[in-house]
Amino acid sequence: MARSVIKSGGLHAGALLTIDLEAVRWNYRFLRGKLGARVRCGAVVKADAYGLGAQYVAPALHAEGCRDFFVAHLDEGLLLQPQLSASSIYILNGLPNGGEADCADAGLVPVLNSLDQCHAWSMHAAILGKRLPAVVQVDGGMNRLGMSQREIAAWVKGGSQLAGVDVRFVMSHLACADVPSHTANAMQLAKFRRLAEHFPGLPRSLANSSGIFLGKDFHHDIVRPGAALYGINPIPARANPMRAAVRLSAGVIQVREADKGDHVGYGWDFRPSGPSRLATLSIGYGDGLHRALGKGGAVYFEGCSLPIAGRVSMDSITVDVSELPPDRLGVGSHIEVIGDHQSVDDLAGAMGTIGYEVLTGLGHRYERNYLGAADLSRAELVGELQS
Ligand SMILES: *Cc1c(COP(=O)(O)O)cnc(C)c1O
C-alpha cells in the first residue's frame, strides 16, 4: 500500500504526500500537556488516521505512550490490533450486528450505542463464560449515536442488561466544540453529567480535539482527539497551535504558452487575458482536489501564488505561471498544494469544506513519504526489548 521511499528515477506517482510522524507525536504531547495528570489522552485513528495512514500513525502514537485508540469500524480495529500491544482499541460506531465473536476474539472494545448492543454483548459474554470490556455511549444532545434518556431509564429499571460486561467508561460526543461560545457546549456538558450519574463510579469521556480547548470541565477522565493530532486547527477562531503533519506537492508534467483568445480545460471555462504560460500538474479530483478549486484556488511555488486556471480534471490541474521567470519552473518541478503557504485548513476553505474532509479525501495515488518512521521502528524495538 503506502511506500515510504522515492525511487531513484523520481516519482512514479503524480504527487508526493509527506507525512510528518514527528509532528503528530509533538501534537500528541502538546494536547497531553493541556490535561491534568490523571486524565488519559487517547487518539482517534479512524478512517486510516484521517487519511494519513493508521499503520504508521498509530504505532507512532503508541511510541509516545498512547494506549487508547479509537476507530470507527470493527475492520479498522482488526487491522491495527497486531501493532498495538497492551492497548485498548475502541469501536466508535458500535458493536456490529453479528460481529460479537470477531470483536471479542481480537480483544477489541465496542462502544455500546443502544440497549440492543448491550444485550448482544452481554449474551456473548455469557456464551464465552467471561467478562467482556465495553464503553457505553449516551446521547448528549447530538442525536447521532448513543443511548437516549429513555433507553437509559429502561436500563436502570431492568438492572441486569450489562451482566458480564466490564464497562470501562461512559462517553458522549460534543456537537459544537469548535465554537467555544456556542451555548450547546455548556448544555451538552450538563446533560452528559446528568446521564453519567446513572453509571456511578465509572470514568467519563467527552472531549474531542476542540473539546480539550474548552477547559478542564470538559476533560473528565479520558479525551479523544483526532483532527488536532493531524494538524487541523481545533480552535478555528484563533491561530492554530498545532504543528502541520502533512505536506503535499504535485509535479509539473507540461509547460505551455497560451494566447489571448485561447481556452483552458474542460468546458473552456478559462480564457487567458493575454499571452500566458501555463503549467499542468499531475494531481486532480481523483486525488481529492475538489472541482470547487477551479474557481479561485491556488497552489504555491517558491512562495509565489499560482492561480488554478480552469476546471480541475481527474488527474491534473492547469495553473497560470506567467508571473514566474521562464527558467524558474519546468517539467519535474514540484508545486506546493499543502505546505508552508497553504495549510490543510486554508485548502479546505478554498474547497468550501473542512480540513477533516481534505485529509480523509486525499486518496491512494500519492507517493507517500513518512518522516520519523525510521526513529519509530528503533523506539518500538527498544520497547520490545524492555518488555
Ligand atoms: C471522530 C470522533 C472524535 C475525534 O474528533 P476530532 O474532532 O477529530 O478530534 C472523537 N470522538 C468521537 C465519538 C468521534 O466520532
The ligand as an SDF file (V2000), in Angstrom:
LIG
                    3D

 15 15  0  0  0  0  0  0  0  0999 V2000
  -14.2040   11.4270   15.2390 C   0  0  0  0  0  0  0  0  0  0  0  0
  -14.5180   11.4500   16.6760 C   0  0  0  0  0  0  0  0  0  0  0  0
  -13.6340   12.0470   17.5950 C   0  0  0  0  0  0  0  0  0  0  0  0
  -12.4290   12.8620   17.1650 C   0  0  0  0  0  0  0  0  0  0  0  0
  -12.8770   14.1620   16.8340 O   0  0  0  0  0  0  0  0  0  0  0  0
  -11.8510   15.3000   16.3760 P   0  0  0  0  0  0  0  0  0  0  0  0
  -12.7210   16.4860   16.1740 O   0  0  0  0  0  0  0  0  0  0  0  0
  -11.2320   14.8300   15.1110 O   0  0  0  0  0  0  0  0  0  0  0  0
  -10.8610   15.4670   17.4610 O   0  0  0  0  0  0  0  0  0  0  0  0
  -13.8970   11.8840   18.9440 C   0  0  0  0  0  0  0  0  0  0  0  0
  -14.9860   11.2190   19.3670 N   0  0  0  0  0  0  0  0  0  0  0  0
  -15.8770   10.6690   18.5160 C   0  0  0  0  0  0  0  0  0  0  0  0
  -17.0700    9.9580   19.0440 C   0  0  0  0  0  0  0  0  0  0  0  0
  -15.6780   10.7780   17.1410 C   0  0  0  0  0  0  0  0  0  0  0  0
  -16.5690   10.2470   16.3010 O   0  0  0  0  0  0  0  0  0  0  0  0
  1  2  1  0
  2  3  1  0
  2 14  2  0
  3  4  1  0
  3 10  2  0
  4  5  1  0
  5  6  1  0
  6  7  2  0
  6  8  1  0
  6  9  1  0
 10 11  1  0
 11 12  2  0
 12 13  1  0
 12 14  1  0
 14 15  1  0
M  END
$$$$
